[in-house]
Amino acid sequence: MTPTPDPKLLAILVCPLTRLPLRYDAIAQELVADRAGLAYPIRDGVPILLAEAAREFVPSDD
């Protein structure tokens, strides 16, 4: 089982491109920047907030 990131840390992390808050996706173990269409990986409990490490996706219109 992969540990959940500290809620205090999640509360202060933002997307390095948009400067908007990130959403934690526990299933994919990613921090998601919906507006930017990027999902940043979490490796060994450490968020990798580099655009070149992020996975691109098409944001939904929710």
N, C-alpha and C positions, 0 to 999 in steps of 0.2 A: 504494500500500500504506500502510495506517495503522500508525503506530508502536505497539508494545506498551508499555503503561505500565510504569514502573520497578518491578521486583519488590519493592524496599524500600518504595516508596510503597504498593503493594498490601497489604503485610504489616501496615501500621499503620492503613489506612483502615477505618472501621466505619460501619454504617448509623446515620444521625443519630437515627432513631426507636428502634431496638432496641438499639443499641450493640454489635451482633454483627458479626463479620467479614463482608466482602463477597466474593462470588465473581466473578471476571472472565470475561465471555462475549466471547471474541475475535470471534466471527462477528457478533454484534449490536453490538459495541463498547459494552457496558454493564457496570456493576457491579451485581450482583444480590444483593438481600437476600431470600433464600428465605423466611425465617420471616415477614417483613413483606409479602411478595408485591409487592415493588417492584423496579424495574430503573432504576438511575440512568444517564443518558446520559454519554458521554465526548465532548466537543466540542473539536476542535482539540487533542487530547491532554490536556484538562483535565476531570477528573471533576466533574460538576455534582451535588453532594450536597444537593439541595433537594427536599423531598417534593413540592412543586408541579411540579417538572420531571420527576419520576419517572413511569415507565409502570407501571400496575398489572397484575398477572397473578395467576392462581389457582395458589398453590403446590402442588407435587405432594407426595405422602405418602412419598417415598423415604426 
